């Protein structure tokens, strides 16, 4: 028996292994099983070139649980005593002082040191044994033992077969790794597609009402996963079945891309387009990254552009640089090349489907939309390609490319300044009457109800020349596309004041909602009362929900316009009745207000060329008194109009109808409206 001493304390080498190499204890199983697979593949390679002439036999790697142990066994190339010294002892232990000094402050610099994967075993084990026999003729079997201290032993033993058994004596604080379910979970996660069969225990079957083990090995992996095979060998069902295996209980994918490139980097994989309608975050991190069929991570930021993280599937590349624990990417030119390649493949695939089967593309557009919009918003080079196949959908469910839609609307939806006006709705049911009014004028209305459509609208206004997007309920239909200068207001100022005051007084109080009441001549066939919302303010508030730094707008109240159609007979009727009912009381107040206003104007004219300090205090006081008197008279006048309105059921009914049309009438107000409707009928 040979004994050795590393020459450093336990407090040196193993804390660095635990702290820097592996942040997650479970990684040990992946490292040790993939090492066993490497040893097996090396034997296969030696056999293929004639350097190993023995019988290969069964090359299955076995993972077995004991009472206190986990054993990983292979029939690969094995190790001689000299190779153990070279690859196990010297790599991390021999010259350990230099190793520790060099890497103690820089975990990333450890990347690439062969053999360190083995030491992940000490994350969970208090003692590790290697029982191994080289494939070489006349090689002697040896046993290496280390308990994580600076000492190790190596001795010759009897072992009939080539290969290695790694035996881990599990530490007391890691007993979870002695549970069959836990090991099964980790093997499924990390080893499902390793290129050599991995057996974990025996298959089980139901017999006499209970599960019993059979004599057959329980192989947990698929050694030739779909991405390693040629697309010409595979059917649509093969791709769908593989997707179902990766993502159980998921809907069928829309379609997929099979990646296979050898130069200037090696990359294989399959990317699936899932059915994605909303909630981007929940659908991210579904691409699994592999390195030679060994699972690495499902966090692929940095390898693919952010918008492509919405895809599902597998990428396998030995050319993506990883640190020793295979868990994090490092800066490398290949990563950028891979990202660019994947973006191009995705856009080419979408373009191909659109060109060759537009009907299928349109049928799947609702699922593709959020993915394509996300890409156009975040990736300039993807926008350049996607603008050729991205679609608008109108409220009649017809689809148009950007160019097709411009051609469709340019004759009828160009305003007096030459701007192309894109009208849109985000809810066909809630905005039905506005959509109908627009279509009755010959306008086309887009349906933009997607999660990212608010951001898309802002981007497209910058990308598309002389184009503006206007929501169909942002103004009365005649103001949506202004084709000539508007005529002045038809109502006299006193009449406007009377009717707007009456209607404003009867508006219900709503939390964080404010109304501006105005009159417009909209034609006798238009609605008597309409509610609109400023395009700018509404869009800013919507952007505040999805964009950091705009929360100020989110805190502002919703601003609506209540527009009274002065041409409608009901508004004329209310105005006439109000004048008749209030004239006697209002007339003297108006006369007095005119007199006060005249005095104010005379004083202001007298003071207009004077500096503030040259105006006598008496004049300032007089002007203040006149202002206060005018405000008091105005309040008296408004109180008369408010008193009239409070007893006018038609005013409240018209307001409630407008609120109801905009889904803003709820609770007690809705109940009162129903009762009033019955009374009026």
VEXROBA-911376 format. One record per residue (C-alpha): x, y, z. Coordinates in steps of 0.25 Angstrom, whole numbers, m for minus. Layout:
- u	v	w
- X	Y	Z;
...
This chain:
- u	v	w
- 0	0	0;
- 5	14	m4;
- 2	26	5;
- 3	40	1;
- 2	54	7;
- m2	66	m1;
- 6	75	8;
- m6	85	10;
- m16	86	20;
- m31	82	18;
- m35	96	21;
- m28	100	8;
- m31	91	m4;
- m45	86	m1;
- m52	99	3;
- m47	105	m11;
- m53	93	m18;
- m66	95	m10;
- m67	110	m11;
- m62	113	m25;
- m64	101	m34;
- m78	97	m30;
- m89	106	m25;
- m99	94	m25;
- m96	81	m18;
- m105	73	m28;
- m95	76	m39;
- m86	64	m34;
- m95	54	m40;
- m94	60	m54;
- m79	62	m53;
- m76	47	m49;
- m86	41	m58;
- m81	49	m70;
- m66	45	m66;
- m71	31	m67;
- m77	33	m81;
- m64	40	m85;
- m56	28	m81;
- m66	19	m89;
- m65	27	m101;
- m50	27	m101;
- m50	12	m101;
- m59	12	m113;
- m50	22	m120;
- m38	13	m117;
- m45	1	m122;
- m49	8	m135;
- m35	11	m138;
- m30	m3	m135;
- m22	1	m122;
- m32	m7	m114;
- m34	m21	m119;
- m42	m27	m107;
- m57	m30	m106;
- m65	m17	m103;
- m77	m24	m98;
- m87	m17	m90;
- m83	m2	m88;
- m94	2	m79;
- m90	12	m68;
- m97	8	m55;
- m101	17	m43;
- m104	9	m30;
- m109	13	m17;
- m104	6	m4;
- m108	8	10;
- m98	20	12;
- m91	20	m2;
- m93	24	m17;
- m85	16	m27;
- m83	20	m41;
- m77	9	m50;
- m72	8	m64;
- m65	m2	m73;
- m57	9	m80;
- m42	11	m81;
- m39	11	m66;
- m27	16	m60;
- m13	11	m56;
- m6	15	m43;
- 2	25	m51;
- m10	31	m57;
- m17	32	m44;
- m4	40	m39;
- m5	49	m51;
- m19	51	m53;
- m25	50	m39;
- m13	54	m29;
- m5	64	m37;
- m15	72	m44;
- m21	78	m31;
- m12	73	m20;
- 3	73	m25;
- 8	87	m24;
- m5	91	m17;
- 1	103	m11;
- 4	109	m24;
- m10	105	m29;
- m17	111	m17;
- m9	124	m18;
- m12	126	m32;
- m27	123	m32;
- m31	127	m18;
- m37	141	m23;
- m41	137	m36;
- m51	125	m38;
- m52	127	m53;
- m38	125	m55;
- m39	110	m51;
- m47	108	m64;
- m40	97	m73;
- m32	90	m62;
- m35	75	m66;
- m39	66	m55;
- m45	76	m45;
- m59	70	m49;
- m55	58	m40;
- m54	66	m28;
- m68	70	m28;
- m70	57	m21;
- m65	64	m8;
- m77	73	m8;
- m85	62	m3;
- m75	51	2;
- m67	49	14;
- m59	38	7;
- m57	35	m7;
- m51	22	m13;
- m47	19	m27;
- m46	4	m31;
- m40	4	m45;
- m33	m5	m55;
- m27	0	m68;
- m31	m6	m82;
- m16	m8	m85;
- m11	m22	m85;
- m5	m27	m72;
- m10	m15	m64;
- m12	m17	m50;
- m25	m12	m42;
- m23	m1	m32;
- m31	5	m21;
- m29	20	m17;
- m35	25	m4;
- m37	39	1;
- m45	45	12;
- m44	59	8;
- m32	61	17;
- m17	63	12;
- m15	48	12;
- m18	38	2;
- m15	23	0;
- m13	15	m13;
- m12	0	m13;
- m13	m12	m23;
- m25	m20	m22;
- m32	m31	m30;
- m42	m26	m40;
- m46	m36	m52;
- m52	m25	m61;
- m46	m13	m67;
- m52	1	m64;
- m55	9	m51;
- m64	9	m39;
- m65	22	m32;
- m70	20	m18;
- m75	32	m10;
- m78	30	5;
- m88	41	7;
- m86	51	17;
- m96	52	29;
- m102	66	24;
- m104	61	10;
- m113	49	13;
- m123	54	3;
- m114	48	m8;
- m116	34	m3;
- m131	35	m6;
- m135	27	m19;
- m145	38	m23;
- m134	49	m22;
- m124	42	m30;
- m134	38	m41;
- m138	53	m42;
- m124	57	m44;
- m121	47	m54;
- m133	51	m62;
- m129	65	m61;
- m114	64	m65;
- m112	51	m72;
- m125	48	m80;
- m117	49	m93;
- m103	44	m90;
- m98	36	m102;
- m95	24	m94;
- m106	16	m87;
- m108	19	m72;
- m114	9	m63;
- m120	13	m49;
- m125	0	m42;
- m134	m9	m49;
- m147	m8	m56;
- m160	m10	m47;
- m173	m16	m50;
- m186	m18	m43;
- m187	m32	m37;
- m197	m37	m27;
- m202	m23	m24;
- m188	m17	m22;
- m176	m12	m30;
- m164	m22	m31;
- m151	m21	m37;
- m148	m29	m50;
- m135	m34	m55;
- m134	m23	m66;
- m126	m11	m65;
- m134	2	m63;
- m127	11	m74;
- m131	25	m71;
- m125	32	m84;
- m127	33	m99;
- m113	31	m105;
- m117	37	m119;
- m127	49	m116;
- m134	55	m128;
- m124	67	m129;
- m112	57	m132;
- m120	51	m144;
- m122	55	m158;
- m135	63	m161;
- m137	54	m173;
- m138	42	m164;
- m149	49	m156;
- m164	51	m157;
- m173	62	m151;
- m178	52	m141;
- m163	49	m137;
- m162	64	m134;
- m175	65	m127;
- m172	53	m118;
- m158	59	m114;
- m165	72	m110;
- m175	65	m102;
- m163	57	m95;
- m156	71	m92;
- m169	78	m88;
- m179	68	m83;
- m194	74	m82;
- m191	85	m92;
- m198	88	m105;
- m193	83	m118;
- m182	93	m123;
- m186	102	m135;
- m173	97	m143;
- m158	95	m141;
- m144	98	m146;
- m134	87	m147;
- m120	93	m145;
- m107	87	m150;
- m95	94	m153;
- m80	90	m154;
- m73	103	m157;
- m68	113	m152;
- m73	106	m139;
- m80	93	m136;
- m95	94	m132;
- m107	85	m133;
- m121	86	m127;
- m135	87	m129;
- m143	100	m126;
- m158	99	m124;
- m168	111	m126;
- m178	108	m114;
- m192	114	m113;
- m189	127	m107;
- m200	137	m104;
- m196	145	m92;
- m187	146	m80;
- m173	146	m86;
- m166	143	m73;
- m173	130	m70;
- m169	125	m84;
- m154	128	m83;
- m143	119	m80;
- m149	107	m87;
- m137	105	m96;
- m127	94	m90;
- m112	96	m93;
- m104	83	m94;
- m89	81	m97;
- m87	68	m104;
- m101	63	m99;
- m97	67	m84;
- m108	76	m79;
- m102	89	m74;
- m113	99	m72;
- m127	105	m76;
- m122	119	m74;
- m117	123	m88;
- m116	138	m88;
- m104	142	m95;
- m104	130	m105;
- m117	134	m111;
- m123	148	m112;
- m133	151	m101;
- m145	150	m110;
- m141	136	m114;
- m142	131	m100;
- m157	130	m103;
- m154	118	m111;
- m153	104	m105;
- m144	93	m109;
- m129	89	m108;
- m116	94	m113;
- m103	86	m112;
- m89	91	m115;
- m76	88	m110;
- m71	102	m114;
- m78	110	m104;
- m68	113	m93;
- m72	108	m79;
- m65	108	m66;
- m61	95	m59;
- m75	93	m53;
- m81	95	m67;
- m91	105	m61;
- m87	119	m66;
- m83	125	m80;
- m70	133	m82;
- m68	144	m92;
- m64	138	m105;
- m66	142	m120;
- m72	128	m123;
- m84	132	m114;
- m87	144	m122;
- m86	136	m135;
- m95	126	m130;
- m105	136	m126;
- m105	143	m139;
- m106	129	m146;
- m118	125	m138;
- m125	139	m141;
- m123	137	m156;
- m128	123	m155;
- m141	127	m148;
- m144	139	m157;
- m141	130	m169;
- m150	119	m164;
- m162	129	m162;
- m160	136	m175;
- m160	122	m182;
- m173	118	m175;
- m179	131	m179;
- m175	130	m193;
- m179	116	m196;
- m191	114	m187;
- m197	128	m183;
- m210	122	m180;
- m203	113	m169;
- m195	125	m164;
- m208	134	m163;
- m215	123	m155;
- m203	122	m145;
- m201	137	m145;
- m208	139	m131;
- m198	130	m125;
- m186	135	m132;
- m189	150	m131;
- m184	152	m117;
- m171	145	m120;
- m169	153	m133;
- m173	166	m127;
- m163	164	m116;
- m152	161	m126;
- m155	174	m134;
- m155	182	m121;
- m142	177	m116;
- m134	173	m128;
- m131	183	m139;
- m126	173	m149;
- m138	164	m146;
- m147	176	m149;
- m141	178	m162;
- m144	163	m166;
- m158	162	m159;
- m164	174	m165;
- m166	166	m178;
- m175	155	m171;
- m180	162	m158;
- m195	164	m159;
- m206	174	m156;
- m220	168	m153;
- m232	177	m154;
- m245	176	m147;
- m251	167	m158;
- m239	156	m155;
- m232	159	m168;
- m217	160	m169;
- m208	169	m176;
- m193	171	m177;
- m188	185	m173;
- m187	189	m188;
- m200	183	m192;
- m207	191	m181;
- m201	204	m185;
- m206	202	m199;
- m220	198	m193;
- m222	211	m185;
- m214	222	m192;
- m225	227	m200;
- m236	229	m189;
- m228	230	m177;
- m218	241	m180;
- m220	254	m172;
- m219	268	m177;
- m204	268	m173;
- m201	256	m181;
- m200	247	m169;
- m205	232	m171;
- m214	230	m159;
- m215	215	m154;
- m227	214	m146;
- m228	202	m136;
- m236	196	m125;
- m231	187	m113;
- m244	181	m110;
- m255	178	m121;
- m266	177	m111;
- m264	189	m102;
- m261	198	m114;
- m271	193	m123;
- m279	206	m125;
- m266	213	m128;
- m261	203	m138;
- m275	203	m145;
- m275	218	m146;
- m261	218	m153;
- m264	206	m162;
- m277	214	m166;
- m268	225	m171;
- m260	215	m179;
- m248	214	m170;
- m241	201	m166;
- m239	198	m152;
- m227	189	m147;
- m229	180	m135;
- m217	182	m126;
- m220	174	m113;
- m206	168	m111;
- m197	169	m99;
- m187	177	m106;
- m196	185	m116;
- m194	198	m108;
- m179	197	m109;
- m181	193	m124;
- m190	205	m127;
- m179	215	m122;
- m168	208	m129;
- m175	207	m143;
- m178	222	m142;
- m163	224	m142;
- m161	213	m153;
- m172	216	m163;
- m171	229	m170;
- m181	240	m167;
- m190	230	m160;
- m198	232	m147;
- m206	221	m139;
- m219	226	m132;
- m228	218	m124;
- m242	218	m130;
- m248	223	m116;
- m238	234	m114;
- m248	244	m121;
- m261	246	m128;
- m260	239	m142;
- m260	253	m150;
- m247	257	m142;
- m239	243	m143;
- m234	247	m157;
- m235	262	m160;
- m236	265	m175;
- m239	279	m174;
- m239	291	m164;
- m250	290	m154;
- m261	301	m154;
- m263	308	m141;
- m272	304	m129;
- m287	307	m132;
- m292	309	m118;
- m291	322	m111;
- m281	323	m99;
- m293	325	m89;
- m300	313	m95;
- m288	304	m95;
- m285	308	m80;
- m300	305	m76;
- m300	291	m82;
- m286	287	m79;
- m288	291	m64;
- m301	283	m63;
- m295	270	m69;
- m282	271	m61;
- m290	273	m48;
- m297	259	m50;
- m284	251	m54;
- m282	240	m43;
- m269	241	m34;
- m259	231	m38;
- m246	228	m32;
- m234	234	m40;
- m243	238	m52;
- m245	252	m57;
- m255	257	m68;
- m254	269	m77;
- m268	273	m82;
- m269	280	m95;
- m278	282	m107;
- m276	279	m122;
- m285	279	m134;
- m285	265	m138;
- m297	264	m147;
- m311	260	m143;
- m309	245	m146;
- m297	244	m136;
- m299	239	m122;
- m303	251	m112;
- m292	248	m102;
- m279	241	m105;
- m267	238	m96;
- m253	239	m102;
- m239	238	m96;
- m227	245	m100;
- m218	236	m109;
- m205	242	m103;
- m209	241	m88;
- m215	227	m90;
- m203	222	m97;
- m193	228	m86;
- m201	221	m75;
- m201	208	m83;
- m186	209	m85;
- m184	212	m70;
- m189	198	m68;
- m178	191	m76;
- m166	201	m76;
- m158	205	m64;
- m156	220	m62;
- m170	224	m66;
- m177	221	m53;
- m181	236	m52;
- m191	234	m63;
- m197	222	m56;
- m200	230	m44;
- m207	241	m51;
- m223	240	m52;
- m229	235	m64;
- m234	247	m73;
- m246	246	m81;
- m254	255	m90;
- m269	255	m89;
- m274	261	m102;
- m288	267	m103;
- m293	266	m118;
- m299	280	m119;
- m306	276	m132;
- m314	264	m126;
- m328	267	m122;
- m327	262	m108;
- m316	271	m105;
- m324	283	m111;
- m336	279	m103;
- m328	279	m90;
- m322	292	m94;
- m335	299	m97;
- m342	293	m84;
- m330	298	m76;
- m331	312	m82;
- m346	313	m79;
- m345	308	m65;
- m333	316	m61;
- m333	329	m69;
- m341	337	m59;
- m331	334	m48;
- m318	334	m57;
- m321	347	m65;
- m318	357	m54;
- m306	349	m50;
- m301	350	m64;
- m303	364	m64;
- m296	367	m51;
- m284	358	m56;
- m283	366	m69;
- m283	379	m61;
- m272	373	m51;
- m264	368	m63;
- m265	382	m70;
- m259	388	m57;
- m248	378	m56;
- m244	381	m71;
- m244	396	m68;
- m235	394	m56;
- m226	385	m64;
- m225	394	m75;
- m221	406	m66;
- m210	397	m60;
- m204	390	m72;
- m193	400	m74;
- m189	401	m59;
- m179	393	m52;
- m184	385	m40;
- m178	394	m30;
- m185	406	m36;
- m199	401	m35;
- m206	407	m23;
- m210	398	m12;
- m225	402	m13;
- m225	398	m28;
- m219	385	m25;
- m230	383	m14;
- m241	387	m23;
- m237	377	m34;
- m236	366	m23;
- m250	370	m19;
- m255	370	m33;
- m249	356	m35;
- m255	350	m23;
- m269	356	m26;
- m268	350	m40;
- m264	336	m35;
- m276	337	m25;
- m286	341	m36;
- m280	330	m45;
- m283	320	m33;
- m297	325	m32;
- m300	323	m46;
- m294	309	m46;
- m302	306	m34;
- m315	309	m42;
- m311	300	m54;
- m307	289	m44;
- m320	290	m37;
- m327	289	m50;
- m318	277	m54;
- m321	269	m41;
- m335	268	m44;
- m333	265	m59;
- m334	250	m61;
- m330	251	m76;
- m317	257	m73;
- m313	246	m64;
- m318	236	m73;
- m310	241	m85;
- m298	241	m76;
- m300	227	m71;
- m302	222	m85;
- m289	228	m89;
- m282	221	m77;
- m289	208	m80;
- m284	208	m94;
- m270	209	m89;
- m271	199	m78;
- m270	210	m67;
- m284	208	m61;
- m283	199	m49;
- m289	196	m35;
- m299	206	m29;
- m298	215	m41;
- m302	203	m51;
- m313	199	m41;
- m319	213	m41;
- m318	214	m57;
- m326	201	m58;
- m337	207	m48;
- m337	220	m56;
- m338	213	m69;
- m351	206	m64;
- m357	219	m59;
- m354	226	m72;
- m360	215	m80;
